[in-house]
Amino acid sequence: MTMSSSLPRYAVIGNPIAHSRSPQIHAMFSAQTGRPLQYERLLAPVDGFAATLQAFREAGGLGANVTVPFKQEAWALAGPRVSSRARLAGAVNTLWLRDGEWHGCNTDGVGLVSDLMRLGVPLRDARVLLVGAGGAARGVLQPLAEAGCARIHIVNRSAARAEELAQAWAAAALPGPTRVSASGLDQAASPGGWNVVINATASGLQNAAPQLPGGLYAPDAMAYDMVYGARATPFMRQAEADGAARRADGLGMLVEQACESFFIWHGVRPDPSPVLVTLRAALLAEG
């Protein structure tokens, strides 16, 4: 990517990275806010994240988004200079230089909550089923709790991994009334159903849905898939068949977490709505 080297330089680092829509998103944020910047994709070798980040810094890099598989490595690199939500997530997706050192935050959970609010989903006192116990699930626990969810039940193909995440949450001794529990996928159902069911697994990337039992959804419940695409994801189709009144994919979460990163870097919060409309149209055209 060739741009003026005089512009403030930002990037997204991952492997793979060619599919990333972050440069398009931040270009639209830049135009909207009048903050010129250079934003590029950087492909890092699987064992070369730190070296790639250092080379980016030496070339004038000021901040970076971090995607798969480097979020935990970015968290370790930032060390004690991470936000509370990144500390609890054990992962960093946003880095910025301050006083010559990298600082880190995790904006994924904020992005999810913001998108659920945009969709009109009430989270205060909500009963939430969180499917998956990996980094994506870990990153959204605190923002969901801060939004006032009454209960978050984590389910995973490996029940032990779900229980490990619930125990880590309990050990953090966070204030608030949110109750966090865990089980295997086969125990995902609950009397009365869930108000929100969030798929935090990557099953959609394999064109599959998690192996969930039926009867999961309360009246007017939302089924939310962190994966996005031109058409309804396998999880969204599964949820429709199981009676979920509302369904959404994760494109809004992608835009909202990028909006939070932009705010961290530039101190101004762009309007995500027109960016989401543009990206949705592009997805439909591609599909």
C-alpha positions in Angstrom: 0.0 0.0 0.0 1.5 3.3 -1.1 0.6 6.4 0.9 2.3 9.6 2.0 4.8 8.7 4.7 3.9 12.0 6.4 0.5 10.7 7.5 0.1 9.2 10.9 0.6 5.5 10.4 -1.7 2.7 11.7 -2.2 -1.0 10.7 -3.9 -4.2 11.3 -1.6 -7.2 12.0 -2.7 -10.8 11.5 -2.2 -14.1 9.7 -4.1 -14.4 7.4 -4.8 -10.7 6.8 -5.8 -10.2 3.1 -9.5 -10.5 4.0 -9.4 -7.7 6.6 -11.9 -4.9 6.1 -10.2 -2.7 8.7 -8.4 -0.5 6.2 -11.7 0.3 4.5 -13.4 1.0 7.8 -10.7 3.3 9.1 -10.5 5.1 5.8 -14.2 5.9 6.1 -13.8 7.0 9.8 -10.9 9.2 8.7 -12.9 10.9 6.0 -15.9 11.3 8.3 -13.8 12.9 11.1 -11.3 14.8 9.1 -8.4 13.0 10.6 -6.0 12.0 7.8 -4.1 8.7 8.4 -2.4 5.9 6.7 -3.8 2.4 7.6 -2.6 -0.8 6.1 -2.6 -4.6 6.4 0.5 -6.3 7.7 0.9 -10.0 7.3 3.1 -11.3 10.2 4.7 -14.8 10.2 3.0 -17.0 12.8 6.2 -16.8 14.8 7.0 -13.2 13.9 4.4 -10.9 15.5 6.9 -9.1 17.8 9.4 -8.5 14.9 6.6 -7.3 12.6 5.4 -4.9 15.2 8.9 -3.6 15.9 9.5 -3.0 12.2 6.2 -1.2 12.0 7.2 1.0 14.9 10.6 1.8 13.4 8.8 2.9 10.2 6.7 5.4 12.2 3.8 3.2 13.3 1.7 4.8 16.1 -1.0 2.2 16.6 -2.2 -1.2 15.5 -5.2 -3.5 15.5 -4.3 -7.1 16.2 -6.3 -10.0 14.9 -5.9 -13.8 14.8 -3.7 -15.4 16.0 -1.8 -12.7 17.8 -4.2 -11.2 20.4 -2.7 -13.0 23.3 0.8 -12.3 22.2 -0.1 -8.6 22.0 -1.5 -8.8 25.5 1.8 -10.3 26.8 3.8 -7.7 24.9 1.9 -4.8 26.5 2.4 -6.4 29.9 1.2 -4.2 32.7 0.2 -1.4 30.3 -3.2 -2.9 29.4 -6.7 -1.8 30.2 -8.8 -3.6 32.8 -11.0 -5.2 30.1 -7.9 -6.4 28.2 -6.5 -7.8 31.5 -9.6 -9.8 32.1 -9.8 -10.9 28.5 -6.2 -12.0 28.4 -6.1 -10.6 24.9 -5.4 -7.3 23.2 -6.8 -6.2 19.8 -5.7 -2.5 20.0 -2.2 -1.2 20.6 -0.9 2.4 20.8 2.4 4.0 21.6 2.6 6.2 24.7 5.9 7.4 26.3 7.8 5.0 24.0 6.0 1.8 25.0 3.1 -0.1 23.7 -0.2 0.1 25.6 -3.1 -2.3 24.9 -6.9 -2.6 25.1 -9.5 -5.1 24.0 -12.4 -3.4 22.2 -14.2 -6.6 21.0 -16.7 -6.7 24.0 -17.5 -3.0 23.8 -18.1 -3.6 20.0 -20.5 -6.4 20.8 -22.5 -4.5 23.4 -22.7 -1.4 21.3 -24.1 -3.4 18.4 -26.6 -5.2 20.6 -27.7 -1.8 21.8 -28.0 -0.6 18.2 -30.2 -3.6 17.5 -32.5 -2.7 20.4 -31.6 -5.7 22.6 -32.2 -5.1 26.3 -29.2 -6.4 28.3 -30.0 -5.2 31.8 -31.3 -8.3 33.7 -30.9 -10.4 30.5 -30.2 -14.1 30.6 -27.3 -14.7 28.1 -26.1 -18.0 26.6 -22.5 -17.6 25.4 -21.4 -20.4 23.1 -17.7 -20.9 23.0 -14.9 -20.5 25.6 -12.0 -19.2 23.6 -10.6 -15.7 23.2 -13.7 -14.3 21.6 -15.9 -15.4 24.5 -13.3 -14.2 27.1 -13.2 -10.8 25.5 -16.9 -10.1 25.8 -17.6 -11.3 29.4 -16.8 -8.0 31.2 -18.7 -5.7 28.9 -21.7 -7.9 29.0 -21.6 -8.0 32.8 -21.1 -4.2 32.9 -24.2 -3.8 30.7 -26.2 -5.4 33.5 -26.8 -9.0 32.3 -28.2 -11.0 35.2 -26.8 -14.3 34.1 -24.2 -15.5 31.6 -24.0 -19.2 31.0 -20.9 -20.3 29.0 -21.2 -23.6 27.0 -18.5 -25.2 25.0 -17.8 -28.5 23.2 -15.3 -29.1 26.0 -17.2 -28.5 29.2 -13.9 -28.3 31.2 -12.8 -25.4 29.1 -16.1 -23.6 29.7 -15.8 -24.2 33.4 -12.2 -23.0 33.4 -13.3 -19.7 31.9 -16.1 -19.3 34.5 -13.7 -20.0 37.3 -11.3 -17.5 36.0 -14.1 -14.9 36.0 -15.0 -15.8 39.6 -11.3 -15.5 40.6 -11.2 -12.0 39.2 -13.7 -11.0 42.0 -15.4 -8.4 39.9 -18.1 -6.4 41.6 -21.7 -6.7 40.3 -24.6 -9.0 40.4 -23.9 -11.0 37.2 -23.9 -14.7 37.7 -21.5 -16.7 35.5 -21.9 -20.5 35.1 -20.7 -23.1 32.6 -21.4 -26.5 31.1 -21.1 -28.5 27.9 -23.1 -27.8 24.8 -25.6 -30.5 25.7 -26.7 -28.6 28.8 -27.3 -25.3 27.0 -31.0 -25.3 27.5 -32.6 -23.5 30.4 -36.2 -23.2 31.7 -37.9 -20.2 30.1 -35.1 -19.9 27.5 -32.4 -17.3 27.0 -32.9 -13.7 26.1 -29.7 -13.5 24.1 -27.7 -16.4 22.6 -24.2 -15.4 21.3 -22.2 -17.7 19.1 -18.5 -16.9 19.9 -17.2 -20.0 18.1 -15.6 -20.0 14.6 -18.0 -22.7 13.5 -19.4 -20.4 10.8 -16.0 -20.3 9.1 -16.4 -24.0 8.5 -20.0 -23.5 7.3 -21.4 -25.2 10.3 -23.4 -24.4 13.4 -22.5 -25.4 17.0 -24.1 -28.7 18.1 -26.7 -27.1 20.3 -29.9 -28.6 21.7 -33.3 -27.1 20.8 -35.6 -25.0 22.9 -33.0 -22.3 23.7 -34.9 -19.1 23.0 -37.2 -17.0 25.2 -39.9 -15.0 23.5 -38.4 -12.1 21.4 -34.9 -13.5 21.9 -31.9 -12.5 19.9 -29.5 -14.9 18.3 -26.2 -13.2 17.5 -23.3 -14.7 15.6 -19.9 -13.0 15.8 -19.1 -14.4 12.3 -20.6 -12.4 9.4 -21.3 -12.9 5.7 -23.4 -11.9 2.8 -26.1 -14.4 3.8 -27.5 -15.8 7.1 -24.8 -17.8 8.8 -25.4 -21.5 9.7 -25.9 -20.5 13.4 -28.5 -17.9 12.4 -30.4 -20.5 10.3 -30.2 -22.9 13.2 -31.6 -20.2 15.6 -34.4 -19.4 13.2 -35.4 -23.1 13.1 -35.3 -23.1 16.9 -37.7 -20.2 17.2 -35.3 -17.2 17.7 -37.4 -14.1 17.0 -34.4 -12.0 16.0 -31.1 -12.9 14.4 -28.0 -10.8 13.5 -24.4 -11.4 12.4 -21.2 -9.8 13.6 -20.6 -7.2 11.0 -21.9 -4.5 13.3 -19.6 -5.7 16.1 -16.7 -5.4 13.6 -17.5 -1.8 12.9 -18.2 -0.9 16.5 -15.0 -2.4 17.8 -13.1 -0.5 15.1 -14.9 2.7 16.2 -13.7 2.2 19.8 -10.1 1.7 18.5 -10.3 4.9 16.5 -11.5 6.7 19.6 -8.6 5.4 21.6 -6.1 6.5 19.0 -7.6 9.9 17.9 -9.8 11.0 20.8 -12.8 11.4 18.5 -15.6 8.9 18.1 -16.9 8.4 14.5 -20.5 7.5 13.6 -20.5 3.8 12.8 -23.9 3.8 11.1 -23.0 4.9 7.5 -19.9 2.7 7.6 -22.0 -0.3 8.5 -24.4 0.5 5.7 -21.6 0.7 3.2 -20.0 -2.5 4.3 -23.3 -4.4 4.3 -23.9 -3.3 0.7 -20.4 -4.4 -0.3 -21.0 -7.8 1.3 -24.3 -8.3 -0.5 -22.6 -7.3 -3.8 -19.9 -9.8 -3.2 -22.3 -12.5 -2.3 
